[in-house]
Amino acid sequence: MEIAARDGSVSFCVQLQPRASRDAIEGEHAGALKIRLTAPPVDDRANEALVRLLAERLNVPLAAVRIVGGDKSRRKRVIVAGVRPEQVLALLSAAKRSAKTAKD
C-alpha cells in the first residue's frame, strides 16, 4: 500500500464497500486500504462515514481527514493531517490481526 507523507500529513488510497453489514477496516486491496461501511453511497453519506471512521481510528479531529479524489467513486484518495505513515500501517496490522483471530 502506498502511503505518501508530506508537511505533517499522509495521503493514501481507500477502497470502499458501501452498504456492508458493519463498519470495518478489512486490510489491503489492490494497493488501497479496504474499508466496509454500512452507509449507502447516497447524498455523501458514505463519504461522511469514511471521514468519521478514519478520524476515530486515527484519533484525529474530523477536520483533519479530507477526501481529495474519487468523491463519487469507490476508490478514493484521502489526506489525513497530524498522523504519521506508521499510524496508517497500524490500521492494516490491526485488520490482519482481527482477521486472523476470526479464523481461529
Secondary structure, DSSP 4 states (H G I P E B T S, - for coil): --EEEETTEEEEEEEEE-S-SS-EEEEEETTEEEEE-SS-SSTTHHHHHHHHHHHHHHT--GGGEEEEE-TTSSEEEEEEET--HHHHHHHHHHHHHHHHHHH-
